[in-house]
Each structure stands twice: as C-alpha cells, then as structure tokens.
Amino acid sequence: MTRTWFRSWVTHVALAALAVGVVIAAPLASTKSSAENTVIIAGARSISDRVAVTFAKPDKHPTTEVHLLAFNDLHGNLEAGGLNIYGKFAGGAAYLAKVVKDKQALYGDLQATILAGDNIGASPLANGLFFEEPITIASNLMNVDFASVGNHEFDKGTGELLRIQNGGCKLVAGCTAAPYALSDGSTTDVFPGADFQYLSANVVVNATGETLLPAFGVKEFTSGSGKTIDVGFIGEVLEATPTIVTPTGVAGLTFQDEADAANLAVQELRDDLDVKTNVLVIHEGGFQTTSALNGCAGNLAGSPIAEIAGRLDPSIKVIVSAHTHAEYRCTITTGGVTRLITSASSFGRILSDITLTIDDRTGKLVQASADNIIVENALNSPGPGVVRIPDPQKADPQVQAVADQYVTAAAPLANQVIGKIQGDLLRNPPGASALGESQLGDVIADAQLAATAPVNLGDADLAFMNPGGIRADLKVSDISSGGEAPGEVTYGEAFTVQPFGNSRVTKTMTGAMIRSLLEQQFPGCGGQTTQRILQISSTFSYQQNPAAGTCAGKIGSMSVKGVPVAPGDTFRVTMNNFLATGGDGFTVFNQGTAALGGAQDIDAFVAYFAANEPAGIGVPPLGRIVPLVP
C-alpha cells in the first residue's frame, strides 16, 4: 500500500482538548521480568474486574486518555430477542447503540468506535431478508469509525462486500430496504453503504497484489496539552477464512498470515506516517475455559490469537479480537512483550471500553486498560420459562426505529407458523457422545434428503449438513413476537437456524469418496484445523473413533439404508452449495459428479415441517454415528 493510497483512507478529526487523565493501576505483567520463551496469561476473574497493563513511564510528560469502544460479531441482530449472558438479558442493536452513544457523549472527541468483523452474515430474518443493509445502517448510526472484515463479510462474495462498503442498490432486487435512515435524521431511497471504513490488511487481490480494502486507518486526536496524537488501527480477518467460507465467495483473493501482514502495516504506519500507537483489530480469537467466569488463565494459551500475538511487532500492544463469540479481557506476555487483548462476546451483548493512556510528547502508549460492559436490555432476568420484559429506557430510539422498521417489514413472513416440534432440537445436546452428532443436525439432514429423494429432484440416497451452518437451537419454549403457541415454529425461527440462503446440490459419489470425506472431519486428515463433524441423514450410519492414531483408523464400517458400503458403490449424495464446492475444508465433495442443483435449504426445512404435520417433528435418537471400538 502506497503512502498516497493510505492517505485517501485516513480519518483526520480535529478534536477538542480535554483534561489529561492517567489510569492508576498496577500492571498485571511486566515486560522486563518475563522470560523470552515463556507465555504468561492473566486477566479478569469476573465481569466487574478491571484489567490494565503499564508499558512505560511517561517521565512526567503530560498524558492523554483515548477511549476505544469495541464490539464484534453482531451478526445482524437488530432485535434483542432472548439473548442473554452472565444471568442478564443482553444484546440487540438498539441496546448496544444506547451504551455506545452514552460512552461517546462521556468521552467527547477523545474516542474511537471500532468493530472486529462479522457485523453482517448469519443474520436473523429481519436483517438477512434485506441483504444485510439494516445492520449497516444501524452501525452508521452508532458512529463507528473502523471495522475489520470478518469471515462472514465474505459470505456473498467480494462484490457484495464492496457494495456494503460503498453503497448502491442490488442489480436485480434493488433497494428493497428503503427508506434508509441517515445520521442527520433524514432518509434516502438508495442504500448509502457503510459510513465506517472496513479494513483488510491480510486480504490481497490476486490480480493487483493490493489489499482488497485499506490495511489500516488513522484517527487523529488533540491532547489536553494541544499536541496531536495519532492512533493507527490495523484490520484483519483470520487467515483460514477460505476454509470456512463458500469458495466462490473468496475467489481471486489470498488471505495472508495475520502476524506478517500486521507487521508490514505497522512498519508503514511507523516509518511513513510516524504513528507510534497502533491497535490490531482482528477477527480471530480464543476461548474461555468456563462460562461462569471471564478469566483468562488457561484459555488463550495455544489459541490462534495467542500464536499471532507472539509474532507481532513489539509496538502492537493492544489487540481487539473476535470470531469465537467469547468475552474476555486478558494480558498475554510472549517473547518478553506484554499485550492487552479483549473480546466482546457476540450479538451486542458486551461492549469493550478500552482506555489508552498516551504520552503527549512522544505519542507512545504508556498504559492500556479495559472494562467489558454487559449491554442489558430488560426489566427482568432470564430463567426457565421466563419471557423477557423489554426496558425501552435502555434502547437508543434512533436505532430502535431502524430495528422496528425492518422487523415490521419482515413480520408477515417471520411470524408465519410452519409447523411444530415435539421436543427441543439442539445443536449441542447435553450428555451427547463425543462423536459430534446432534438432534437438530439429524433433522436438517433428513429435511435435505426428503427434498432431494424424488428421482426428478436428485434421486438422493443420503445427505450431509455442515455443523457451522446450524446457527441456533429450536426449543419448545421459544415464542417469537408473533405469539405462536409453545412447540410451534415460525419461519423466522427456522431462518435463524439456517440463515445463509444456501441451495441444495446432489452429486454422485463412491463409497471410497465418502470414506475420505469422513476422514476430512478431523485435523491432520486433509481438511480441518479443528474437528468438524458432518451431520447425516437417517439413511446413513458409520463407526467413528476420533482418538485413532491414523486418519484411516478414525472411520470404521459404513452403511446406506442398512446395507454395508463398499469402495466402488455409488450413491446420490445431497449437500448444500457451500459444501458442494469444498467449504469447511471438505474438498472431497468436489470429486462428486453429475451435480444437480435445487432450491434453497430453508425451503427444504419448511417443507419438512409441513410433511410432519399434525404431530410435529419428533426428537430423533442419537445413534447414526456409533463408536468404533479399537
């Protein structure tokens, strides 16, 4: 990226001087005392804890506090619904906006609002039905400055991501979500795009060698002593994005190593623009060890974000992470350098409030601290059978109006009852075996098979479903705004389970291909970096031993409709178009032949509900995947 090209993306803001403040807290880790080859992780032990780390003494120079308001993985959640965390109903765009705007008013001009990817994609119906435009409008109204791209920003391909950034109507559908609210209170009939700038330091366009979107942006502040302070923001997505996105969505792009790309960006920020304080905003993260606490002991060690942090330029000392939907505030010391790392859960349930204390004279970071705030949205607390009572005082009226506009527009479809369930259908049922089968996964695979079993629609023998495409549970107690009875399922609830709009594909595959496909479920076997177990239709079963020392040893006998599968046998196999082109690392699907396309997956799901009336869909017993005893 050239200096001129970068400057076209710099946000220069003349900011009023405010009183200088210094964070007073003992550092959680010392960069001087840490051994070069050790990894030390520390962090909060409860949501109320404050996490801070001191990097240097200001040598009695004046300092200025710059505040970062960060969130991630909003996934188009305009409505609060039954979202909750830490025993509180929390989340939803309007409630997040209220907390963000209150903080912006408190900090005045010494703040930047940033998001770390997956703002769009895998969305509920009220947003997905309108091509992810509503949540972009809501984010504009939150005065977001910069955003890293997430893997779901690529769900519909590069062209659609650039339309979300730059605005304009869809070529065929048009601007179906008009009128669009603008920050000044007016509206427009043409989708205006994102007011904030998406960043993609490690996403390169193969044809040009340039990054798809700017690698970084800079926001300029005026300190209490009248000095100009620049803070750089480097935006990235996980390098493994092509393995979890439809291949056509990332065609023509190269996703580079995160640390290498960030280091190149920080070098330009330092050498060409003299920016001394930089923040990495990255759609990658780690996991917590327990849901009861938000501590970091043991949870980031060995995680992707810890590995990336260990190879970053020492000048990058603050990382805003994402992707795992976890909530944490940590310090991680690697190679003798201590960094602050945050993550704000998902769906607007948490806002990270980060304070950077910067030396006015040098522009260098002196200290960083972080608080994670629960974005509460109700007058009551969640519990068995408890229906959320909204608290309108906790919602931003401007963004609430946007949410209401699209929820109302989607309501006739969203509230349509499509059928019933006899019991809870869960993605991760409690007490299930380690073999990866789920009740909801079984039902979805059965629905895909039922839609493609007719000879003219595919003549399918079995069906596979990727677990990452199942985005929510179906519970008897779930009641949407449509007021359906317990156990009834609405179109909106079904869409939330399968929000991607994937189409069905049926291919001919051999028994040998299917065996190789099943081996690809495990890391080190030609497909995965983490274990992903495909969900299967009732017509298929097989033996599995995840602990086997070889890939071949992980899969035992297979059967289709009760008949053992031989390597040379051929079958018609249904999957969605994401899997059909090798999505989620399941490249064996590409070997299938005689492909026949079909309608969308949500249509198959809806039809399956209708076919099971009036009794409703039962809860299938787990047992399609059985243990392989060594």
C-alpha positions in Angstrom: 0.0 0.0 0.0 1.5 3.4 -1.0 1.5 6.4 1.2 -0.8 8.3 -1.1 -3.3 5.4 -1.2 -3.2 5.2 2.5 -3.8 8.9 3.0 -7.0 8.6 1.0 -8.3 6.4 3.7 -7.1 8.3 6.8 -9.7 9.8 9.0 -8.5 13.2 10.3 -10.5 14.6 13.0 -9.7 17.9 14.8 -10.5 17.0 18.4 -11.2 19.3 21.3 -8.7 19.3 24.1 -9.9 17.6 27.3 -8.4 17.2 30.7 -5.5 14.8 30.8 -6.1 11.6 32.9 -3.8 8.8 33.9 -5.0 5.2 34.6 -3.9 4.3 38.1 -3.5 0.5 38.3 -0.7 -2.0 38.9 0.4 -3.8 35.7 -0.7 -7.5 35.5 2.5 -8.5 33.8 5.9 -6.9 33.4 7.7 -7.0 30.1 11.1 -6.6 31.8 10.7 -9.6 34.1 9.2 -12.1 31.7 11.4 -14.7 30.2 11.8 -14.6 26.5 10.5 -18.1 25.9 7.6 -18.1 28.3 3.9 -17.3 27.8 2.1 -15.6 30.7 -1.6 -15.1 30.6 -3.6 -13.1 33.2 -6.9 -11.4 33.2 -10.2 -10.7 34.8 -11.9 -13.1 37.1 -15.4 -11.5 36.9 -17.2 -9.1 34.7 -16.7 -6.3 37.2 -12.9 -6.7 37.3 -10.6 -4.0 35.7 -7.7 -5.2 33.6 -4.7 -2.9 33.0 -1.1 -3.1 31.9 1.6 -0.5 32.1 4.1 -0.3 29.3 6.3 2.6 30.2 6.6 5.6 32.4 5.6 8.9 30.9 8.7 10.6 32.5 6.4 13.4 33.9 5.2 14.3 30.5 1.5 15.1 30.1 -0.6 12.2 29.1 -3.9 11.9 27.3 -6.6 9.2 27.7 -8.0 8.0 24.3 -11.0 5.7 24.6 -11.9 2.8 22.3 -15.4 1.4 22.2 -15.2 -2.0 20.6 -17.7 -4.7 19.7 -17.8 -7.7 17.4 -19.8 -10.5 15.8 -23.1 -8.5 15.9 -24.4 -10.8 13.0 -27.3 -8.5 12.1 -29.0 -8.9 15.4 -31.4 -5.9 15.2 -33.7 -7.5 17.9 -32.7 -8.4 21.4 -34.9 -11.5 21.5 -33.9 -13.8 24.3 -30.2 -13.1 24.1 -28.5 -13.3 27.5 -25.1 -13.5 29.2 -24.0 -13.8 32.8 -27.6 -14.1 34.1 -28.7 -10.9 32.2 -30.9 -10.4 29.2 -28.5 -8.6 26.9 -27.8 -7.5 23.4 -29.5 -6.3 20.3 -28.5 -3.3 18.1 -30.6 -0.6 19.8 -29.4 -1.5 23.2 -25.8 -1.7 22.1 -26.3 1.7 20.4 -27.5 3.3 23.7 -24.4 2.2 25.6 -22.1 3.2 22.7 -23.7 6.7 22.4 -23.7 7.3 26.1 -20.0 6.5 26.2 -19.3 8.6 23.2 -21.0 11.5 24.9 -19.0 10.9 28.1 -15.6 10.8 26.3 -16.4 13.6 23.8 -13.9 13.8 20.9 -11.3 11.5 22.6 -12.8 8.3 21.5 -13.0 5.9 18.5 -15.6 3.3 17.9 -14.5 0.1 16.2 -15.9 -3.3 15.4 -14.0 -6.5 14.8 -15.8 -8.2 12.0 -18.9 -10.4 11.3 -21.2 -7.4 11.6 -23.1 -9.0 8.7 -23.8 -12.5 7.8 -25.5 -15.4 9.6 -28.3 -12.9 10.4 -31.9 -13.2 11.7 -34.6 -12.8 9.1 -35.3 -9.1 9.8 -31.7 -8.3 8.6 -31.0 -11.1 6.2 -34.2 -10.6 4.2 -32.9 -7.1 3.3 -29.4 -8.2 2.2 -27.6 -7.1 5.5 -28.4 -3.4 4.8 -30.3 -2.7 8.0 -27.5 -3.6 10.4 -25.1 -1.5 8.4 -27.5 1.5 8.7 -27.7 0.8 12.5 -23.9 0.7 12.7 -23.7 4.0 10.9 -26.0 5.5 13.5 -23.6 4.2 16.2 -20.9 6.4 14.6 -18.5 3.5 14.0 -15.1 4.6 12.7 -13.4 1.5 11.6 -14.2 -2.2 11.2 -12.1 -5.3 10.4 -13.6 -7.7 7.9 -14.8 -11.0 9.3 -15.2 -14.3 7.6 -19.0 -13.7 7.2 -18.4 -10.4 5.4 -17.4 -12.7 2.5 -20.5 -14.9 2.6 -21.9 -13.4 -0.6 -18.6 -12.6 -2.3 -16.3 -9.7 -2.8 -18.7 -7.7 -5.0 -21.4 -7.7 -2.3 -18.9 -6.8 0.4 -17.8 -3.8 -1.6 -21.4 -2.8 -2.2 -22.0 -2.9 1.6 -19.0 -0.6 2.0 -19.7 1.8 -0.9 -23.5 1.7 -1.2 -25.8 1.3 -4.1 -28.8 -0.9 -4.9 -28.6 -4.6 -5.8 -28.7 -5.1 -9.5 -31.8 -7.3 -9.6 -33.6 -6.9 -6.3 -33.0 -3.1 -6.0 -33.0 -1.2 -2.7 -35.7 -3.2 -1.0 -34.9 -1.9 2.5 -35.6 1.8 1.6 -36.0 4.3 3.1 -32.6 4.2 4.7 -32.0 6.4 7.8 -29.1 8.7 7.8 -27.1 10.1 10.8 -28.5 13.6 10.2 -32.1 12.4 10.7 -33.0 12.4 7.0 -33.5 9.4 4.8 -32.6 8.2 1.3 -34.0 5.7 -1.1 -30.6 4.4 -2.2 -28.6 2.3 0.2 -25.8 4.6 1.3 -23.2 2.0 2.3 -21.1 2.0 5.4 -20.1 5.3 6.9 -17.2 3.5 8.6 -14.2 2.1 6.8 -13.7 -1.7 6.5 -10.0 -2.7 6.8 -8.3 -5.9 5.5 -4.6 -5.8 5.9 -4.2 -9.5 5.2 -6.6 -9.9 2.2 -4.9 -9.4 -1.1 -6.5 -9.2 -4.5 -4.5 -11.6 -6.7 -4.8 -9.6 -9.9 -3.3 -6.5 -8.4 -1.4 -7.5 -5.3 -3.1 -4.8 -3.3 -5.3 -5.3 -0.3 -9.0 -5.6 -1.0 -9.7 -2.8 1.4 -7.3 -0.4 3.2 -4.9 -2.2 5.5 -5.2 0.4 8.2 -6.8 3.7 9.1 -5.6 6.5 11.4 -7.7 8.7 13.7 -6.2 12.0 14.9 -6.8 13.4 18.3 -5.8 16.7 20.0 -4.5 16.2 23.5 -5.1 18.3 26.6 -1.7 19.9 26.1 -2.5 20.8 22.5 -0.4 18.1 20.9 -1.6 16.0 18.0 -1.9 12.3 18.8 -2.4 9.7 16.0 -3.7 6.2 16.7 -3.5 3.6 14.0 -6.0 0.8 13.5 -4.9 -2.3 11.6 -7.8 -4.5 10.5 -7.5 -8.2 9.7 -9.5 -11.5 9.3 -8.4 -15.0 10.2 -6.0 -16.5 7.6 -8.2 -19.6 7.5 -11.2 -17.7 6.1 -11.2 -19.7 2.8 -11.7 -22.9 4.7 -15.0 -21.7 6.3 -16.5 -19.6 3.5 -18.1 -20.7 0.3 -15.1 -20.9 -2.1 -16.8 -18.7 -4.7 -17.1 -16.0 -2.0 -13.3 -15.6 -1.8 -12.4 -16.4 -5.4 -9.5 -14.2 -6.6 -8.3 -13.4 -3.0 -5.3 -14.5 -1.0 -5.6 -14.5 2.8 -2.1 -13.9 4.3 -0.6 -14.7 7.6 -2.1 -12.4 10.2 1.1 -11.5 12.0 3.2 -11.0 8.9 0.6 -8.7 7.4 0.1 -6.7 10.6 3.8 -6.2 10.9 4.1 -4.8 7.4 1.2 -2.4 8.2 2.7 -1.2 11.4 6.1 -0.7 9.7 4.4 1.7 7.2 2.5 3.4 10.0 5.7 4.0 11.9 8.2 4.7 9.1 6.0 6.7 6.7 3.4 8.3 9.0 5.2 8.5 12.3 2.3 6.8 14.1 3.6 5.4 17.5 0.4 3.9 19.0 -1.3 1.1 17.0 -4.2 -1.2 17.7 -4.8 -4.5 15.9 -8.5 -5.1 15.2 -8.6 -8.8 14.2 -11.4 -11.2 13.5 -9.7 -14.1 15.3 -9.6 -15.1 19.0 -9.6 -17.6 21.7 -12.0 -19.4 24.1 -12.8 -19.3 27.7 -12.3 -22.3 30.0 -15.6 -21.8 31.8 -18.8 -19.9 31.2 -19.1 -18.9 34.8 -16.1 -16.6 34.8 -14.4 -14.5 32.3 -10.9 -15.1 33.4 -8.1 -15.9 31.0 -6.0 -18.4 32.9 -5.5 -21.3 30.5 -7.9 -20.2 27.9 -5.8 -18.2 25.5 -2.6 -20.4 25.7 -2.4 -22.3 22.4 -5.2 -20.4 20.8 -4.9 -18.8 17.4 -4.8 -15.3 18.9 -2.0 -16.2 21.3 0.1 -17.6 18.5 -0.5 -14.5 16.4 0.3 -12.2 19.4 3.6 -14.0 19.9 4.8 -13.0 16.4 3.6 -9.4 16.3 5.8 -6.3 16.1 6.5 -5.2 19.7 4.9 -1.9 19.1 1.5 -3.5 18.7 0.4 -3.7 22.4 -3.4 -3.7 22.2 -5.4 -6.3 20.3 -9.2 -6.2 19.8 -10.1 -9.8 18.9 -13.3 -11.6 17.8 -14.7 -14.7 15.9 -15.1 -17.1 18.9 -18.0 -15.2 20.4 -16.2 -15.3 23.7 -16.0 -12.5 26.3 -12.6 -11.8 27.9 -10.0 -9.2 28.9 -6.5 -10.6 29.1 -2.9 -9.7 29.2 -0.6 -12.1 27.4 3.1 -11.9 27.6 5.1 -13.6 24.9 8.7 -13.0 23.9 9.1 -10.5 26.8 6.3 -8.3 25.4 3.0 -7.8 27.2 -0.2 -7.0 25.3 -3.8 -6.3 26.3 -6.3 -8.5 24.4 -10.1 -8.0 24.5 -13.1 -9.7 23.0 -16.8 -8.6 23.4 -18.8 -11.8 23.0 -21.4 -11.5 20.3 -24.8 -10.1 19.2 -24.2 -6.8 21.0 -24.3 -8.4 24.5 -20.9 -6.9 25.5 -19.1 -3.6 24.8 -15.4 -3.3 25.4 -14.4 0.0 26.9 -10.6 0.4 26.4 -8.6 3.2 27.7 -5.2 4.1 26.0 -3.0 6.4 28.1 -0.6 8.1 25.6 2.4 10.2 26.2 1.7 13.7 24.7 5.2 14.4 23.7 6.2 11.0 22.2 2.8 9.7 21.1 3.7 6.3 22.6 1.4 4.1 24.6 2.0 4.4 28.4 -0.8 2.2 29.7 -3.9 0.4 28.5 -6.9 -0.8 30.5 -10.2 -2.4 29.6 -13.6 -2.9 31.0 -16.3 -5.1 29.5 -19.8 -3.9 29.9 -22.9 -6.0 29.8 -25.5 -4.4 27.4 -28.6 -5.1 29.4 -32.0 -4.8 27.7 -34.7 -6.0 30.1 -36.6 -5.3 33.3 -36.2 -8.9 34.4 -33.6 -11.7 34.4 -33.6 -14.9 32.3 -34.6 -18.3 33.7 -36.7 -21.4 32.9 -39.9 -20.3 31.3 -39.1 -16.6 31.7 -40.2 -14.3 28.9 -38.1 -11.1 28.6 -39.7 -7.8 29.5 -38.1 -5.1 27.4 -36.7 -2.0 29.0 -37.3 0.8 26.5 -35.1 3.2 28.5 -32.1 1.1 27.7 -32.6 1.3 23.9 -31.4 4.1 21.6 -34.5 5.5 20.0 -32.9 6.2 16.6 -31.6 2.6 16.2 -34.7 1.2 17.7 -36.7 2.9 15.0 -34.5 1.2 12.4 -35.0 -2.2 14.1 -38.8 -1.6 14.2 -38.9 -0.7 10.6 -37.3 -3.9 9.4 -38.9 -6.2 12.0 -42.3 -4.9 10.9 -41.5 -5.3 7.2 -40.4 -8.9 7.8 -43.2 -9.8 10.2 -45.7 -11.3 7.8 -43.1 -13.9 6.7 -41.3 -14.1 10.0 -44.4 -14.8 12.1 -45.8 -17.5 9.8 -46.1 -20.8 11.7 -44.6 -23.5 9.6 -45.1 -26.5 11.9 -44.4 -28.0 15.3 -41.6 -29.8 17.3 -42.3 -32.4 19.9 -39.3 -31.5 21.9 -36.2 -29.4 21.9 -33.9 -29.8 18.9 -30.4 -28.8 19.9 -27.2 -28.2 18.1 -25.1 -29.4 21.1 -27.4 -31.6 23.2 -26.2 -32.1 26.8 -24.9 -35.5 27.6 -24.3 -36.3 23.9 -21.4 -38.5 22.9 -18.1 -37.1 21.7 -18.9 -38.3 18.3 -20.5 -35.0 17.2 -24.0 -35.9 16.3 -26.8 -33.6 17.2 -30.6 -33.8 17.1 -31.0 -30.6 15.1 -28.3 -31.7 12.7 -30.1 -35.0 12.2 -33.4 -33.2 11.4 -31.8 -30.8 8.9 -30.0 -33.6 7.1 -33.3 -35.5 7.0 -35.1 -32.5 5.5 -32.4 -32.1 2.9 -32.8 -35.8 1.9 -36.6 -35.6 1.8 -36.3 -32.6 -0.6 -34.0 -34.4 -3.0 -35.1 -38.1 -2.8 -37.6 -37.8 -5.7 -36.0 -39.0 -8.9 -36.5 -35.7 -10.7 -35.1 -33.7 -7.8 -31.8 -35.6 -7.3 -32.7 -39.3 -6.5 -30.7 -38.9 -3.3 -29.7 -41.8 -1.1 -28.2 -39.8 1.8 -27.5 -36.2 2.9 -24.8 -34.3 4.8 -25.0 -31.0 6.7 -22.1 -28.9 7.9 -22.4 -28.1 11.7 -21.3 -24.5 11.3 -24.3 -23.8 9.1 -26.7 -24.5 12.1 -26.8 -21.2 13.9 -29.5 -21.6 16.6 -31.5 -24.2 18.6 -35.2 -24.9 18.2 -36.9 -25.1 21.6 -40.5 -25.8 22.6 -40.4 -22.8 24.9 -39.3 -20.3 22.2 -42.0 -17.8 21.5 -41.4 -15.0 18.9 -43.2 -11.7 18.7 -45.8 -13.5 16.5 -47.3 -15.0 19.7 -47.2 -18.7 18.5 -48.0 -21.5 20.9 -45.3 -23.4 22.7 -43.8 -26.0 20.3 -44.9 -24.1 17.2 -42.1 -23.0 14.9 -42.2 -19.8 12.8 -40.5 -19.1 9.6 -38.4 -16.5 11.4 -37.2 -19.1 13.9 -36.3 -21.6 11.1 -34.5 -18.9 9.2 -32.4 -18.1 12.3 -31.4 -21.8 12.3 -30.4 -21.7 8.6 -29.8 -18.1 7.6 -27.3 -18.4 4.7 -29.7 -19.0 1.8 -27.6 -21.9 0.6 -29.1 -24.0 -2.2 -29.2 -27.8 -2.4 -26.8 -29.8 -4.6 -26.9 -33.6 -5.3 -23.9 -35.4 -6.6 -22.8 -38.9 -7.4 -20.1 -40.2 -5.0 -18.4 -43.5 -4.5 -18.1 -45.3 -1.2 -14.3 -44.6 -1.3 -15.1 -40.8 -1.7 -17.5 -40.9 1.3 -14.9 -42.6 3.5 -12.3 -40.0 2.5 -14.9 -37.3 3.2 -15.5 -38.6 6.7 -11.8 -38.7 7.4 -11.6 -35.0 6.5 -13.7 -34.2 9.6 -10.5 -34.5 11.7 -7.5 -32.2 12.0 -4.5 -33.5 10.1 -6.6 -35.5 7.7 -6.6 -33.2 4.7 -9.3 -30.8 5.6 -9.6 -29.4 9.1 -7.7 -27.2 11.6 -10.4 -28.1 14.2 -12.7 -31.1 14.4 -15.9 -30.6 12.4 -18.4 -33.5 12.4 -20.9 -33.6 9.5 -24.5 -34.2 10.3 -26.1 -37.1 8.5 -29.5 -38.3 7.3 -31.2 -41.3 8.8 -30.3 -43.4 5.8 -26.6 -43.4 6.6 -24.6 -44.6 9.6 -21.0 -45.3 10.3 -18.5 -46.1 13.0 -16.1 -43.4 14.3 -13.1 -43.3 16.6 -11.8 -39.8 16.9 -8.8 -40.9 19.0 -7.4 -43.3 16.4 -3.8 -42.6 15.5 -4.3 -42.6 11.8 -6.9 -41.0 9.5 -8.0 -44.3 8.1 -8.4 -45.7 11.6 -10.9 -43.0 12.6 -13.6 -44.4 10.3 -15.0 -47.9 10.5 -17.8 -49.6 8.6 -20.4 -47.5 6.8 -23.9 -48.4 5.7 -26.6 -46.8 3.5 -30.2 -47.9 4.1 -28.8 -50.7 6.3 -26.5 -52.1 3.5 -22.7 -52.1 4.0 -20.9 -49.7 1.8 -18.1 -50.9 -0.5 -15.5 -48.6 -2.0 -16.8 -49.0 -5.5 -20.5 -48.5 -4.7 -22.1 -45.3 -6.0 -24.7 -43.1 -4.3 -26.5 -39.9 -4.9 -25.5 -37.6 -2.1 -27.1 -34.2 -1.1 -25.3 -31.3 0.5 -25.6 -27.5 0.3 -23.7 -25.4 -2.2 -21.3 -24.3 0.5 -20.1 -27.9 0.9 -20.5 -28.8 -2.7 -17.6 -26.5 -3.6 -15.3 -27.7 -0.8 -16.5 -25.4 2.0 -15.3 -26.0 5.6 -12.3 -27.9 4.2 -14.4 -30.8 2.8 -12.7 -30.8 -0.5 -13.8 -34.4 -1.3 -17.2 -33.0 -2.2 -15.5 -31.5 -5.3 -14.9 -35.1 -6.6 -18.6 -35.8 -6.9 -20.1 -35.9 -10.4 -23.4 -35.4 -12.2 -24.3 -32.4 -10.0 -28.0 -31.3 -9.9 -28.9 -28.1 -8.2 -32.0 -27.4 -6.2 -33.9 -24.9 -4.2 -32.7 -23.2 -1.0 -32.1 -25.1 2.2 -34.7 -23.0 4.1 -37.3 -24.2 1.6 -36.4 -27.9 2.4 -36.7 -27.2 6.1 -40.1 -25.5 5.8 -41.4 -28.4 3.6 -40.2 -30.9 6.2 -42.2 -29.2 8.9 -45.3 -29.4 6.7 -44.7 -33.0 5.9 -44.6 -33.9 9.7 -48.0 -32.2 10.5 -50.1 -32.5 12.5 -47.9 -34.4 15.1 -44.8 -32.3 14.5 -41.2 -33.2 14.2 -40.0 -35.7 16.8 -36.7 -35.6 18.6 -34.5 -38.3 16.8 -32.4 -40.6 19.0 -28.7 -40.1 18.6 -27.1 -43.1 17.1 -26.4 -42.6 13.4 -22.7 -42.2 14.3 -21.6 -45.1 16.6 -18.4 -45.7 18.4 -15.7 -47.7 16.7 -14.1 -50.0 19.3 -10.4 -50.5 18.6 
